[in-house]
Amino acid sequence: MAPPEGWEADRQHLTYPIPPEVVSLEPRSVEFELRCPDDAGSGAVEVSTYALYYVCEDVKGTCLYRRQDVMVRVHVR
């Protein structure tokens, strides 16, 4: 994650264990905390980040390592 200048992120690298099931279909989410500077103006700020994960074809199929870019929009009051 690359927070805007003056902003802070609680953690910039999160790792989750591989599930014990061979096939995993449950939804997953990631939570994080951003702290804006005291003098941040109100309005929307975009923070770019990305997720890295494996995607496999069937149970014993080929697995690919993927990166998915994510843009998070934060509204400052």
Wavefront OBJ file of the C-alpha trace (Angstrom):
o trace
v 0.000 0.000 0.000
v 1.244 3.464 -0.807
v -0.633 5.974 1.356
v -0.550 9.628 0.290
v 2.201 11.801 1.742
v 1.559 12.497 5.425
v -0.841 9.559 5.786
v -0.013 6.370 7.713
v -1.184 2.781 7.263
v -1.278 0.371 10.209
v 0.408 -2.488 8.314
v 1.642 -2.612 4.774
v 2.124 -6.371 4.426
v -0.534 -8.877 5.470
v -0.287 -12.635 4.953
v -3.122 -15.103 5.381
v -2.659 -18.900 5.683
v -3.743 -21.238 2.924
v -7.101 -22.801 3.887
v -7.062 -26.503 4.863
v -9.639 -27.396 2.190
v -8.449 -28.359 -1.275
v -11.007 -26.029 -2.862
v -11.885 -22.797 -1.099
v -14.881 -20.749 -2.215
v -15.576 -18.613 0.851
v -15.467 -14.828 0.481
v -12.417 -13.134 1.963
v -11.860 -9.603 3.098
v -8.970 -7.541 4.363
v -9.287 -4.704 6.848
v -6.734 -1.992 7.435
v -6.534 1.361 9.153
v -5.419 4.634 7.599
v -4.582 7.734 9.598
v -4.738 11.084 7.862
v -2.746 14.134 8.917
v -4.477 16.577 11.276
v -4.512 19.230 8.551
v -6.070 16.983 5.876
v -8.860 18.752 4.031
v -12.270 17.168 3.613
v -13.048 15.278 0.441
v -12.146 12.035 -1.308
v -8.614 10.611 -1.398
v -7.591 7.585 -3.466
v -5.061 5.108 -2.102
v -3.512 2.515 -4.404
v -2.688 -0.960 -3.160
v -2.594 -4.524 -4.509
v -3.273 -8.134 -3.565
v -1.077 -11.130 -4.457
v -2.624 -14.601 -4.565
v -2.599 -17.999 -6.251
v -5.331 -19.095 -8.655
v -5.392 -22.813 -9.498
v -7.217 -24.753 -12.201
v -9.084 -27.607 -10.525
v -7.621 -29.540 -7.581
v -4.367 -30.693 -9.221
v -4.267 -28.197 -12.065
v -1.809 -25.472 -12.923
v -1.519 -22.649 -10.391
v -0.733 -19.070 -11.332
v 0.531 -16.321 -9.048
v -1.591 -13.224 -9.639
v -1.441 -9.559 -8.704
v -4.623 -7.518 -8.576
v -4.335 -3.748 -8.285
v -6.930 -2.126 -6.053
v -7.865 1.542 -5.708
v -9.432 2.425 -2.343
v -11.411 5.668 -2.109
v -11.426 7.237 1.370
v -13.760 10.090 2.296
v -12.338 12.565 4.804
v -14.863 14.598 6.812
l 1 2 3 4 5 6 7 8 9 10 11 12 13 14 15 16 17 18 19 20 21 22 23 24 25 26 27 28 29 30 31 32 33 34 35 36 37 38 39 40 41 42 43 44 45 46 47 48 49 50 51 52 53 54 55 56 57 58 59 60 61 62 63 64 65 66 67 68 69 70 71 72 73 74 75 76 77
